[in-house]
Amino acid sequence: MGHYIEVETNVRLHVTDVGSGPAVIFLHGWPLNSRMFESQFTLLTEQGYRCIGIDQRGFGKSYAPADGYNYDRLADDIKAVIDYLKLDQAYLIGFSVGGAIAVRYMARHGGYAIRKLALLGAAAPSFTQREDYPYGMTQEQANEQIAAVKKDRPQMLRDFGEIFLADHAENRISQPFKDWLQALGLEASAWGTVRTFESLRDEDLRADVLQIKTATTIFQGELDTICPPEFAKQLLNGIDGSTLVSFENSGHGMLFDEPDKFNHELLEFLK
């Protein structure tokens, strides 16, 4: 079933809420939506979990206001959903920019209502290079990506899809599947796509990471060129007691590149 949940005046998020049992909250990556996790929703509802898939503002079926795409507001959106659904002791799973939003949520709201945290190819501690932080894209590369969205969003999505997956011989990913991922990206608003990427470019989570006290597992594709393995090492060093699960044959989309291993490790995390 789906809810529309008002997170601030005239802004409603579409939230998939399926199954019963311990709640697992999923935060999707840019520029997709919560349907990227449909196979996990199928698996976990069979295993006795309740899956909460939040479409971020500007993406999927959620409202797309002109503004409110900074990490503070996006984290507050998550808090509003948790409060509306009266969730407690939930598992929080953030993929890519969803991982970055999860990190800000944990710091800004003190890990409220969250039992365990999983960061999947997270765009954190910083998606772009900074002083004392030589990892990820340069500001110029991020600006080129934003310009590509504004010029020809369908082509940008196609190009992004080409580097999203490792697509190796052991798990050849079909063209219809790639087309489906592209279609999820096309469901987003153009301005939400741009403004969320501006936040990816501008936000710095290095101080937030140090505030996380909740048990955390980091999932990382070793072939990821979007959120490279160095990000995971920085998170591992910054979050006390965190653990790392590596996916040797995965790019950014490890849940698609190595689905069997990913689902196994996800169930281990939830145990």
PyMOL commands that set and color helices and strands:
alter all, ss='L'
color gray80, all
select helices_A, chain A and resi 34-46+71-85+97-108+139-151+153-164+169-171+175-186+190-202+206-209+229-238+254-257+259-270
alter helices_A, ss='H'
color red, helices_A
select strands_A, chain A and resi 2-8+11-18+23-27+50-54+90-95+114-120+215-221+243-247
alter strands_A, ss='S'
color yellow, strands_A
deselect
rebuild
show_as cartoon
